[in-house]
Amino acid sequence: MKSLVKVLILFALCQFANANERALLAVTAINDMMDRDTINLPNCESGRNAKTTHLKMKVNRYRIKLHKLEVTFGNGETQELYARKRFKKGSTSEWLELLGGQRCIRRIKIKADASIFGPSLRKKAHVSFYRKI
């Protein structure tokens, strides 16, 4: 019985650690045809944005094909991030490393298209961006 309790406590601690390793930065919607979106983030001094060393993206609702992903830092420098091209619904990228140590992200540019079947023009894939804590 004691070993079962230890296993459950360890499992709960691992889940808590995994949930707290990332923080949501932004969410955008991708259309069925080639779509470009620019996400402007708040200043790093605000509570909603902080310096980070890695970025991760998660795709929800529909599949997407990623063509380009670029970040602009607080000092105006840009970096193009390379992730796999195709993402299934519910999948995430690996942690994408940002060059130059801990930096503030001011802008995220994404160029992608979603694989959506059906006539509705309101259907969109949602892409969430996370920073590593």
C-alpha positions in Angstrom: 0.0 0.0 0.0 2.8 2.4 0.9 4.5 1.8 -2.5 1.2 2.6 -4.3 0.9 5.9 -2.4 4.5 6.8 -3.3 3.9 6.0 -7.0 0.8 8.2 -7.0 2.6 11.1 -5.2 5.5 10.9 -7.7 3.1 10.8 -10.6 1.3 13.9 -9.3 4.6 15.8 -8.8 5.7 14.9 -12.4 2.4 16.2 -13.8 2.7 19.4 -11.8 6.3 20.0 -13.0 5.3 19.4 -16.7 2.3 21.7 -16.4 4.5 24.5 -15.0 7.4 24.3 -17.5 5.7 26.5 -20.1 3.6 29.6 -20.2 1.2 30.7 -23.0 2.4 33.6 -25.1 -0.1 33.9 -27.8 -2.8 32.2 -29.9 -3.6 32.7 -33.6 -6.0 31.2 -36.2 -4.8 29.8 -39.6 -7.1 29.7 -42.6 -7.5 26.9 -45.2 -5.5 28.8 -47.8 -2.0 30.2 -47.4 -2.2 32.5 -44.4 0.2 35.0 -42.9 -0.2 36.3 -39.4 1.8 38.7 -37.3 1.3 38.4 -33.5 2.5 41.5 -31.6 3.3 40.7 -27.9 3.3 43.1 -25.0 6.5 44.6 -23.6 8.6 42.4 -21.4 8.0 44.6 -18.4 4.3 43.6 -18.4 3.3 40.4 -16.6 2.1 38.7 -19.8 5.5 38.5 -21.5 8.9 37.6 -20.0 12.3 36.7 -21.3 12.8 33.2 -22.5 15.3 30.9 -24.2 12.9 28.5 -26.1 9.6 28.7 -27.9 7.1 25.9 -28.6 4.0 25.8 -30.8 0.9 23.6 -30.4 -1.7 23.0 -33.2 -5.4 22.6 -32.3 -8.6 21.8 -34.3 -7.1 21.0 -37.7 -3.8 20.0 -39.4 -1.5 22.7 -40.7 1.5 22.9 -43.0 4.1 25.3 -41.7 6.0 27.4 -44.3 7.8 30.0 -42.2 8.1 30.9 -38.5 10.0 34.0 -37.5 10.5 35.8 -34.2 11.5 39.4 -33.6 13.2 40.2 -30.3 12.9 43.3 -28.1 16.0 44.8 -29.6 14.7 44.5 -33.2 16.8 41.4 -34.2 15.0 38.6 -36.0 15.5 34.8 -36.1 13.8 32.3 -38.4 12.9 29.1 -36.5 13.0 25.8 -38.2 10.3 23.2 -37.2 8.9 20.3 -39.0 6.6 21.1 -41.9 3.4 19.2 -41.1 1.5 19.2 -37.8 -1.4 17.0 -36.9 -4.3 18.2 -34.8 -3.2 18.2 -31.2 0.5 17.9 -31.9 3.3 20.2 -30.7 6.7 21.2 -31.9 9.9 20.4 -30.0 11.3 23.3 -28.0 12.8 25.7 -30.5 15.9 27.4 -29.2 16.3 31.1 -29.4 19.8 32.4 -30.1 21.5 34.8 -27.7 20.4 33.5 -24.3 17.3 34.8 -22.5 15.5 37.3 -24.7 12.2 39.1 -24.9 10.0 38.2 -27.9 8.2 41.2 -29.4 6.6 39.7 -32.5 5.9 36.3 -34.0 5.3 35.9 -37.7 3.8 32.7 -39.1 3.2 31.6 -42.7 1.1 28.4 -42.9 -2.0 26.8 -44.3 -4.6 24.5 -42.6 -6.0 21.3 -44.0 -9.7 21.9 -43.6 -12.4 20.0 -45.4 -15.9 21.3 -45.9 -17.6 24.5 -47.1 -17.5 26.6 -44.0 -15.2 29.6 -44.2 -15.3 30.1 -40.4 -13.3 26.9 -39.8 -9.7 27.7 -38.7 -6.8 25.9 -37.1 -5.6 27.4 -33.9 -1.9 27.6 -33.1 -0.7 28.4 -29.6 2.8 29.6 -28.8 4.5 28.9 -25.4 7.6 30.2 -23.8 9.8 28.1 -21.6 9.8 29.1 -17.9 
